Amino acid sequence: MDSGHRPECVDLVWARYDAAWGLSLLGEGDAPSAVLVRPYGHVAWVGGSTDGLDAALAKWCGTAAGRAGTVA
């Protein structure tokens, strides 16, 4: 899943995991269709659509204007 607004500093990796996910606080569940993982494995966003993905990318990677050294 790609919002089309991915910063150059973000790598897009297509992966698949067919088994149930074991989450320590929530128990087992189905794997989400998309996950934004920060360095060191921190999850910044989980979704089944691109809703909220652009906001998460801006939060963790900055806006395009901010990365270019300008004010957005």
Distance bins in CASP14 RR format, pairs under 12 A and 6 or more apart:
PFRMAT RR
TARGET T0000
AUTHOR 0000-0000-0000
RMODE 2
METHOD distances of the structure
MODEL  1
1 12 0 0 0 0 1 0 0 0 0 0 0
1 13 0 0 0 0 0 1 0 0 0 0 0
1 14 0 0 0 0 1 0 0 0 0 0 0
1 15 0 0 0 0 0 1 0 0 0 0 0
1 32 0 0 0 0 1 0 0 0 0 0 0
1 33 1 0 0 1 0 0 0 0 0 0 0
1 34 1 1 0 0 0 0 0 0 0 0 0
1 35 0 0 0 0 1 0 0 0 0 0 0
1 36 0 0 0 0 1 0 0 0 0 0 0
1 45 0 0 0 0 0 1 0 0 0 0 0
1 46 0 0 0 0 0 1 0 0 0 0 0
1 47 1 0 0 1 0 0 0 0 0 0 0
1 48 1 0 0 1 0 0 0 0 0 0 0
1 49 1 0 0 1 0 0 0 0 0 0 0
1 50 1 0 0 1 0 0 0 0 0 0 0
1 51 0 0 0 0 0 1 0 0 0 0 0
1 52 0 0 0 0 0 1 0 0 0 0 0
1 53 1 0 0 1 0 0 0 0 0 0 0
2 10 0 0 0 0 1 0 0 0 0 0 0
2 11 0 0 0 0 0 1 0 0 0 0 0
2 12 1 0 0 1 0 0 0 0 0 0 0
2 13 0 0 0 0 0 1 0 0 0 0 0
2 14 0 0 0 0 1 0 0 0 0 0 0
2 33 0 0 0 0 0 1 0 0 0 0 0
2 34 0 0 0 0 1 0 0 0 0 0 0
2 36 0 0 0 0 0 1 0 0 0 0 0
2 49 0 0 0 0 0 1 0 0 0 0 0
2 50 1 0 0 1 0 0 0 0 0 0 0
2 53 0 0 0 0 1 0 0 0 0 0 0
2 54 0 0 0 0 0 1 0 0 0 0 0
2 57 0 0 0 0 0 1 0 0 0 0 0
3 10 0 0 0 0 0 1 0 0 0 0 0
3 12 0 0 0 0 0 1 0 0 0 0 0
3 34 0 0 0 0 1 0 0 0 0 0 0
3 36 0 0 0 0 1 0 0 0 0 0 0
3 45 0 0 0 0 0 1 0 0 0 0 0
3 47 0 0 0 0 0 1 0 0 0 0 0
3 48 0 0 0 0 0 1 0 0 0 0 0
3 49 0 0 0 0 1 0 0 0 0 0 0
3 50 1 0 1 0 0 0 0 0 0 0 0
3 51 0 0 0 0 1 0 0 0 0 0 0
3 52 0 0 0 0 1 0 0 0 0 0 0
3 53 1 0 1 0 0 0 0 0 0 0 0
3 54 1 0 1 0 0 0 0 0 0 0 0
3 55 0 0 0 0 1 0 0 0 0 0 0
3 56 0 0 0 0 1 0 0 0 0 0 0
3 57 1 0 0 1 0 0 0 0 0 0 0
3 58 0 0 0 0 0 1 0 0 0 0 0
3 61 0 0 0 0 0 1 0 0 0 0 0
4 10 0 0 0 0 0 1 0 0 0 0 0
4 12 0 0 0 0 1 0 0 0 0 0 0
4 50 0 0 0 0 1 0 0 0 0 0 0
4 53 0 0 0 0 1 0 0 0 0 0 0
4 54 0 0 0 0 1 0 0 0 0 0 0
4 57 0 0 0 0 1 0 0 0 0 0 0
4 64 0 0 0 0 0 1 0 0 0 0 0
5 12 0 0 0 0 0 1 0 0 0 0 0
5 50 0 0 0 0 1 0 0 0 0 0 0
5 52 0 0 0 0 0 1 0 0 0 0 0
5 53 0 0 0 0 1 0 0 0 0 0 0
5 54 1 0 1 0 0 0 0 0 0 0 0
5 55 0 0 0 0 0 1 0 0 0 0 0
5 56 0 0 0 0 0 1 0 0 0 0 0
5 57 1 0 0 1 0 0 0 0 0 0 0
5 58 0 0 0 0 1 0 0 0 0 0 0
5 61 0 0 0 0 0 1 0 0 0 0 0
5 62 0 0 0 0 0 1 0 0 0 0 0
5 63 0 0 0 0 1 0 0 0 0 0 0
5 64 0 0 0 0 1 0 0 0 0 0 0
6 12 1 0 0 1 0 0 0 0 0 0 0
6 13 0 0 0 0 0 1 0 0 0 0 0
6 34 0 0 0 0 0 1 0 0 0 0 0
6 36 0 0 0 0 1 0 0 0 0 0 0
6 50 0 0 0 0 0 1 0 0 0 0 0
6 53 0 0 0 0 1 0 0 0 0 0 0
6 54 0 0 0 0 1 0 0 0 0 0 0
6 56 0 0 0 0 0 1 0 0 0 0 0
6 57 1 0 0 1 0 0 0 0 0 0 0
6 58 0 0 0 0 0 1 0 0 0 0 0
6 60 0 0 0 0 0 1 0 0 0 0 0
6 61 0 0 0 0 1 0 0 0 0 0 0
6 62 0 0 0 0 0 1 0 0 0 0 0
6 64 0 0 0 0 0 1 0 0 0 0 0
7 36 0 0 0 0 0 1 0 0 0 0 0
7 53 0 0 0 0 0 1 0 0 0 0 0
7 54 0 0 0 0 0 1 0 0 0 0 0
7 56 0 0 0 0 0 1 0 0 0 0 0
7 57 1 0 0 1 0 0 0 0 0 0 0
7 58 0 0 0 0 1 0 0 0 0 0 0
7 59 0 0 0 0 0 1 0 0 0 0 0
7 60 0 0 0 0 1 0 0 0 0 0 0
7 61 1 0 1 0 0 0 0 0 0 0 0
7 62 1 0 0 1 0 0 0 0 0 0 0
7 63 0 0 0 0 1 0 0 0 0 0 0
7 64 1 0 0 1 0 0 0 0 0 0 0
7 65 0 0 0 0 0 1 0 0 0 0 0
7 66 0 0 0 0 0 1 0 0 0 0 0
7 67 1 0 0 1 0 0 0 0 0 0 0
7 68 0 0 0 0 0 1 0 0 0 0 0
8 57 0 0 0 0 0 1 0 0 0 0 0
8 61 0 0 0 0 1 0 0 0 0 0 0
8 62 0 0 0 0 0 1 0 0 0 0 0
8 64 0 0 0 0 1 0 0 0 0 0 0
8 67 0 0 0 0 1 0 0 0 0 0 0
8 68 0 0 0 0 0 1 0 0 0 0 0
9 38 0 0 0 0 0 1 0 0 0 0 0
9 39 0 0 0 0 0 1 0 0 0 0 0
9 57 0 0 0 0 1 0 0 0 0 0 0
9 60 0 0 0 0 1 0 0 0 0 0 0
9 61 1 0 1 0 0 0 0 0 0 0 0
9 62 0 0 0 0 1 0 0 0 0 0 0
9 64 0 0 0 0 0 1 0 0 0 0 0
9 66 0 0 0 0 0 1 0 0 0 0 0
9 67 1 0 0 1 0 0 0 0 0 0 0
10 36 0 0 0 0 1 0 0 0 0 0 0
10 37 0 0 0 0 0 1 0 0 0 0 0
10 38 0 0 0 0 1 0 0 0 0 0 0
10 39 0 0 0 0 0 1 0 0 0 0 0
10 44 0 0 0 0 0 1 0 0 0 0 0
10 45 0 0 0 0 0 1 0 0 0 0 0
10 53 0 0 0 0 0 1 0 0 0 0 0
10 54 0 0 0 0 0 1 0 0 0 0 0
10 56 0 0 0 0 0 1 0 0 0 0 0
10 57 1 0 0 1 0 0 0 0 0 0 0
10 58 0 0 0 0 0 1 0 0 0 0 0
10 60 0 0 0 0 1 0 0 0 0 0 0
10 61 1 0 0 1 0 0 0 0 0 0 0
10 62 0 0 0 0 0 1 0 0 0 0 0
10 64 0 0 0 0 0 1 0 0 0 0 0
10 67 0 0 0 0 0 1 0 0 0 0 0
11 36 0 0 0 0 0 1 0 0 0 0 0
11 37 0 0 0 0 1 0 0 0 0 0 0
11 38 0 0 0 0 0 1 0 0 0 0 0
11 39 0 0 0 0 0 1 0 0 0 0 0
11 61 0 0 0 0 0 1 0 0 0 0 0
12 34 0 0 0 0 0 1 0 0 0 0 0
12 35 0 0 0 0 0 1 0 0 0 0 0
12 36 0 0 0 0 0 1 0 0 0 0 0
12 37 0 0 0 0 0 1 0 0 0 0 0
12 53 0 0 0 0 0 1 0 0 0 0 0
12 57 0 0 0 0 0 1 0 0 0 0 0
13 34 0 0 0 0 0 1 0 0 0 0 0
13 35 0 0 0 0 1 0 0 0 0 0 0
13 36 0 0 0 0 0 1 0 0 0 0 0
13 37 0 0 0 0 1 0 0 0 0 0 0
14 33 0 0 0 0 0 1 0 0 0 0 0
14 34 0 0 0 0 0 1 0 0 0 0 0
14 35 0 0 0 0 0 1 0 0 0 0 0
15 31 0 0 0 0 1 0 0 0 0 0 0
15 32 0 0 0 0 0 1 0 0 0 0 0
15 33 0 0 0 0 0 1 0 0 0 0 0
15 34 0 0 0 0 0 1 0 0 0 0 0
15 35 0 0 0 0 1 0 0 0 0 0 0
15 37 0 0 0 0 0 1 0 0 0 0 0
16 31 0 0 0 0 1 0 0 0 0 0 0
16 32 0 0 0 0 0 1 0 0 0 0 0
16 33 0 0 0 0 0 1 0 0 0 0 0
16 34 0 0 0 0 0 1 0 0 0 0 0
16 35 0 0 0 0 0 1 0 0 0 0 0
17 29 0 0 0 0 0 1 0 0 0 0 0
17 30 0 0 0 0 0 1 0 0 0 0 0
17 31 1 0 1 0 0 0 0 0 0 0 0
17 32 0 0 0 0 0 1 0 0 0 0 0
17 33 0 0 0 0 0 1 0 0 0 0 0
17 35 0 0 0 0 0 1 0 0 0 0 0
18 30 0 0 0 0 0 1 0 0 0 0 0
18 31 1 0 0 1 0 0 0 0 0 0 0
19 28 0 0 0 0 1 0 0 0 0 0 0
19 29 0 0 0 0 1 0 0 0 0 0 0
19 30 0 0 0 0 1 0 0 0 0 0 0
19 31 1 0 0 1 0 0 0 0 0 0 0
20 26 0 0 0 0 0 1 0 0 0 0 0
20 27 0 0 0 0 1 0 0 0 0 0 0
20 28 1 0 1 0 0 0 0 0 0 0 0
20 29 1 0 1 0 0 0 0 0 0 0 0
20 30 1 0 0 1 0 0 0 0 0 0 0
20 31 1 0 0 1 0 0 0 0 0 0 0
20 32 0 0 0 0 0 1 0 0 0 0 0
21 27 0 0 0 0 1 0 0 0 0 0 0
21 28 1 0 0 1 0 0 0 0 0 0 0
21 29 1 0 1 0 0 0 0 0 0 0 0
21 30 1 0 0 1 0 0 0 0 0 0 0
21 31 1 0 1 0 0 0 0 0 0 0 0
21 32 0 0 0 0 1 0 0 0 0 0 0
21 35 0 0 0 0 1 0 0 0 0 0 0
21 43 0 0 0 0 0 1 0 0 0 0 0
21 46 0 0 0 0 0 1 0 0 0 0 0
22 28 1 0 1 0 0 0 0 0 0 0 0
22 29 1 0 0 1 0 0 0 0 0 0 0
22 30 0 0 0 0 0 1 0 0 0 0 0
22 31 0 0 0 0 1 0 0 0 0 0 0
23 29 1 0 0 1 0 0 0 0 0 0 0
23 30 0 0 0 0 0 1 0 0 0 0 0
23 31 0 0 0 0 0 1 0 0 0 0 0
23 32 0 0 0 0 0 1 0 0 0 0 0
23 43 0 0 0 0 0 1 0 0 0 0 0
23 46 0 0 0 0 0 1 0 0 0 0 0
26 32 0 0 0 0 0 1 0 0 0 0 0
26 46 0 0 0 0 0 1 0 0 0 0 0
29 46 0 0 0 0 0 1 0 0 0 0 0
30 46 0 0 0 0 0 1 0 0 0 0 0
30 47 0 0 0 0 0 1 0 0 0 0 0
30 48 0 0 0 0 0 1 0 0 0 0 0
31 46 0 0 0 0 1 0 0 0 0 0 0
31 47 0 0 0 0 0 1 0 0 0 0 0
31 48 0 0 0 0 0 1 0 0 0 0 0
32 43 0 0 0 0 1 0 0 0 0 0 0
32 45 0 0 0 0 1 0 0 0 0 0 0
32 46 1 0 1 0 0 0 0 0 0 0 0
32 47 1 0 1 0 0 0 0 0 0 0 0
32 48 1 0 1 0 0 0 0 0 0 0 0
32 49 0 0 0 0 0 1 0 0 0 0 0
32 53 0 0 0 0 0 1 0 0 0 0 0
33 45 0 0 0 0 0 1 0 0 0 0 0
33 46 0 0 0 0 1 0 0 0 0 0 0
33 47 1 0 0 1 0 0 0 0 0 0 0
33 48 1 0 1 0 0 0 0 0 0 0 0
33 49 0 0 0 0 1 0 0 0 0 0 0
33 50 0 0 0 0 0 1 0 0 0 0 0
33 51 0 0 0 0 0 1 0 0 0 0 0
33 53 0 0 0 0 0 1 0 0 0 0 0
34 43 0 0 0 0 0 1 0 0 0 0 0
34 44 0 0 0 0 0 1 0 0 0 0 0
34 45 1 0 0 1 0 0 0 0 0 0 0
34 46 1 0 0 1 0 0 0 0 0 0 0
34 47 1 0 1 0 0 0 0 0 0 0 0
34 48 1 0 1 0 0 0 0 0 0 0 0
34 49 0 0 0 0 1 0 0 0 0 0 0
34 50 1 0 0 1 0 0 0 0 0 0 0
34 51 0 0 0 0 0 1 0 0 0 0 0
34 52 0 0 0 0 0 1 0 0 0 0 0
34 53 1 0 0 1 0 0 0 0 0 0 0
34 56 0 0 0 0 0 1 0 0 0 0 0
34 57 0 0 0 0 0 1 0 0 0 0 0
35 41 0 0 0 0 1 0 0 0 0 0 0
35 42 0 0 0 0 0 1 0 0 0 0 0
35 43 1 0 1 0 0 0 0 0 0 0 0
35 44 0 0 0 0 1 0 0 0 0 0 0
35 45 1 0 0 1 0 0 0 0 0 0 0
35 46 1 0 1 0 0 0 0 0 0 0 0
35 47 1 0 0 1 0 0 0 0 0 0 0
35 48 0 0 0 0 1 0 0 0 0 0 0
35 53 0 0 0 0 0 1 0 0 0 0 0
35 56 0 0 0 0 0 1 0 0 0 0 0
36 42 0 0 0 0 1 0 0 0 0 0 0
36 43 1 0 0 1 0 0 0 0 0 0 0
36 44 1 0 1 0 0 0 0 0 0 0 0
36 45 1 1 0 0 0 0 0 0 0 0 0
36 46 1 0 0 1 0 0 0 0 0 0 0
36 47 0 0 0 0 1 0 0 0 0 0 0
36 48 0 0 0 0 0 1 0 0 0 0 0
36 50 0 0 0 0 0 1 0 0 0 0 0
36 52 0 0 0 0 1 0 0 0 0 0 0
36 53 1 0 0 1 0 0 0 0 0 0 0
36 54 0 0 0 0 0 1 0 0 0 0 0
36 55 0 0 0 0 0 1 0 0 0 0 0
36 56 1 0 1 0 0 0 0 0 0 0 0
36 57 1 0 0 1 0 0 0 0 0 0 0
36 58 0 0 0 0 0 1 0 0 0 0 0
36 59 0 0 0 0 1 0 0 0 0 0 0
36 60 1 0 0 1 0 0 0 0 0 0 0
36 61 0 0 0 0 1 0 0 0 0 0 0
37 43 1 0 1 0 0 0 0 0 0 0 0
37 44 1 0 0 1 0 0 0 0 0 0 0
37 45 0 0 0 0 1 0 0 0 0 0 0
37 46 0 0 0 0 1 0 0 0 0 0 0
37 56 0 0 0 0 0 1 0 0 0 0 0
37 60 0 0 0 0 0 1 0 0 0 0 0
38 44 1 0 1 0 0 0 0 0 0 0 0
38 45 0 0 0 0 1 0 0 0 0 0 0
38 56 0 0 0 0 1 0 0 0 0 0 0
38 57 0 0 0 0 0 1 0 0 0 0 0
38 59 0 0 0 0 0 1 0 0 0 0 0
38 60 1 0 1 0 0 0 0 0 0 0 0
38 61 0 0 0 0 1 0 0 0 0 0 0
39 60 0 0 0 0 1 0 0 0 0 0 0
39 61 0 0 0 0 0 1 0 0 0 0 0
42 56 0 0 0 0 0 1 0 0 0 0 0
42 60 0 0 0 0 1 0 0 0 0 0 0
43 56 0 0 0 0 1 0 0 0 0 0 0
43 60 0 0 0 0 0 1 0 0 0 0 0
44 52 0 0 0 0 0 1 0 0 0 0 0
44 53 0 0 0 0 1 0 0 0 0 0 0
44 55 0 0 0 0 0 1 0 0 0 0 0
44 56 1 0 1 0 0 0 0 0 0 0 0
44 57 0 0 0 0 1 0 0 0 0 0 0
44 58 0 0 0 0 0 1 0 0 0 0 0
44 59 1 0 0 1 0 0 0 0 0 0 0
44 60 1 0 1 0 0 0 0 0 0 0 0
44 61 0 0 0 0 1 0 0 0 0 0 0
44 62 0 0 0 0 0 1 0 0 0 0 0
45 51 0 0 0 0 1 0 0 0 0 0 0
45 52 1 0 0 1 0 0 0 0 0 0 0
45 53 1 0 1 0 0 0 0 0 0 0 0
45 54 0 0 0 0 1 0 0 0 0 0 0
45 55 0 0 0 0 1 0 0 0 0 0 0
45 56 1 1 0 0 0 0 0 0 0 0 0
45 57 1 0 0 1 0 0 0 0 0 0 0
45 58 0 0 0 0 0 1 0 0 0 0 0
45 59 0 0 0 0 1 0 0 0 0 0 0
45 60 0 0 0 0 1 0 0 0 0 0 0
45 61 0 0 0 0 0 1 0 0 0 0 0
46 52 0 0 0 0 0 1 0 0 0 0 0
46 53 0 0 0 0 1 0 0 0 0 0 0
46 56 0 0 0 0 1 0 0 0 0 0 0
47 53 1 0 0 1 0 0 0 0 0 0 0
47 56 0 0 0 0 1 0 0 0 0 0 0
50 56 0 0 0 0 0 1 0 0 0 0 0
50 57 0 0 0 0 0 1 0 0 0 0 0
52 58 0 0 0 0 1 0 0 0 0 0 0
52 59 0 0 0 0 1 0 0 0 0 0 0
52 60 0 0 0 0 0 1 0 0 0 0 0
53 59 0 0 0 0 0 1 0 0 0 0 0
53 60 0 0 0 0 0 1 0 0 0 0 0
53 61 0 0 0 0 0 1 0 0 0 0 0
54 60 0 0 0 0 0 1 0 0 0 0 0
54 61 0 0 0 0 0 1 0 0 0 0 0
54 62 0 0 0 0 0 1 0 0 0 0 0
54 63 0 0 0 0 1 0 0 0 0 0 0
54 64 0 0 0 0 0 1 0 0 0 0 0
55 61 0 0 0 0 0 1 0 0 0 0 0
55 62 0 0 0 0 0 1 0 0 0 0 0
55 63 0 0 0 0 0 1 0 0 0 0 0
56 62 0 0 0 0 0 1 0 0 0 0 0
57 63 0 0 0 0 1 0 0 0 0 0 0
57 64 0 0 0 0 1 0 0 0 0 0 0
57 67 0 0 0 0 0 1 0 0 0 0 0
58 64 0 0 0 0 1 0 0 0 0 0 0
58 65 0 0 0 0 0 1 0 0 0 0 0
58 66 0 0 0 0 1 0 0 0 0 0 0
58 67 0 0 0 0 0 1 0 0 0 0 0
58 72 0 0 0 0 1 0 0 0 0 0 0
60 67 0 0 0 0 0 1 0 0 0 0 0
61 67 1 0 0 1 0 0 0 0 0 0 0
62 68 0 0 0 0 0 1 0 0 0 0 0
62 69 0 0 0 0 0 1 0 0 0 0 0
62 70 0 0 0 0 0 1 0 0 0 0 0
62 72 0 0 0 0 1 0 0 0 0 0 0
63 69 0 0 0 0 1 0 0 0 0 0 0
63 70 0 0 0 0 1 0 0 0 0 0 0
63 71 0 0 0 0 1 0 0 0 0 0 0
63 72 1 0 1 0 0 0 0 0 0 0 0
64 70 0 0 0 0 1 0 0 0 0 0 0
64 71 0 0 0 0 0 1 0 0 0 0 0
64 72 1 0 0 1 0 0 0 0 0 0 0
65 71 1 0 0 1 0 0 0 0 0 0 0
65 72 1 1 0 0 0 0 0 0 0 0 0
66 72 1 0 1 0 0 0 0 0 0 0 0
END
